[in-house]
């Protein structure tokens, strides 16, 4: 019985992550189109990337909250945490420009908050 419960929880988390990353891909395609058509400056692109993080975690948290029947905000929070961890590891391994500790903390907080809000609303 315990193994089935762990498997179910992993399935919920994987589905939520897939949702979040599909939303990320779609929003990044939209951002690329807007960047191409409108020639956006760096501050607008940075704001758009922040919106991508929050919206992706929100929809991932929404999917996680619908899967988890209790403590939906925790499911959303966990989804945001895993999303941020994957994002951080990918950025680190690809040698992305490091904006500093404060930016890292802010991005993490936005991912956690977006995921938790999605879980609460689900």
N, C-alpha and C positions, 0 to 999 in steps of 0.2 A: 504493500500500500504506500509506503514511504517513497519508493522508487517512482511510482506513478505520479506522486505529487511533485517530486523534483523534476521529472520529465515535463509535466504540465507547466510548471513555473518557467523552465527553460524555453519551452515553446512560446509562452507569452512574451518573454523578453526578446527572443529572436524575431518574432513577428513585429514587435514594437520597433526594434532596431532596423529591420528591413523597411518598415514604413518611414521611419525618420530619414534613412539614407536615400530612399526613392524621392521623397519630398526635397531633400537636399539637391539631388541631381536635377530635378525639374526646375527648382528655383535658381540654381546656378546657370542653367541654360537660358532662363529668362534674364538673369543678370548679364550674361554675355551678349544677348541680343540688345538689351538696353544700352550697354556700354558701346556696342558697335554703332547703333543708330543715333544715340544722343551724345556720344563722346563725353561721358560723365567724368568729373574730376575725382581725385583720390579720396576726398572726404565723403563724397556720395557713394563711392564704391565701398568704402569702409562701413558706412551706415547700412548699406545693402547687405553686406556680409553678416553683420550683426543680426539683421532681420532674418537672414537665412538660418542662422544658428537657432534663434528663438523659435521661429515657425516650425523648423524641422523637429526640434525637441518637443514642441507643443503637440504636433500630430503624432509623434512617437508615443508621448505620454497619454494621449487620447486612446491610441490603440492598446497600450498596456493597461490602462484603467478599465477599458471594456473587457479585457481578458481576465483581469483580477477582480474578484467579486468583493473583496474587502480591502480596506486601506489603499484605495485607489491612488491617493496622493503619493504614497510610498512607491507604488509601481511606476508612477510618472517620474518621481525623483530618481529612482534607480535607472530608468531609461535615459534621463538627462545625464546622469553620471557616466554611464557606459558610453554614450554618444561622445561626451567630452573626452573621456579617456582614449577612445579610438581616434578622435580628431587630433588630440595632443600627440599621440604616438605616431600617427601618419605625418603630421607636421614636423615632428622632431626628426624622424627618419629621412624625410625628403629634404631636410636642411632648410626649412622655411625660415624667413627672417623672424628673429625673436624681438618682439616689441617691448618686452620687459615683464617683470613680475606682476605689476598692476593690471596690465592687459590680460595676462593669463588668468588671474583671479577673477576679473570682470567677465571674461568669456565663460569660465567655469560656472560662475554664479548665474549668468544668463541661460546657460544650458540646463542647469538644475532647476531654475525657476520656470523656464518654459515647459520642461517636462512635468514638473509638479503641477503647474496650472492645467495642463492638458489632462493629467490624471484626475484632478479635482473636478473638472468639468464633465468628464466622461460618465 
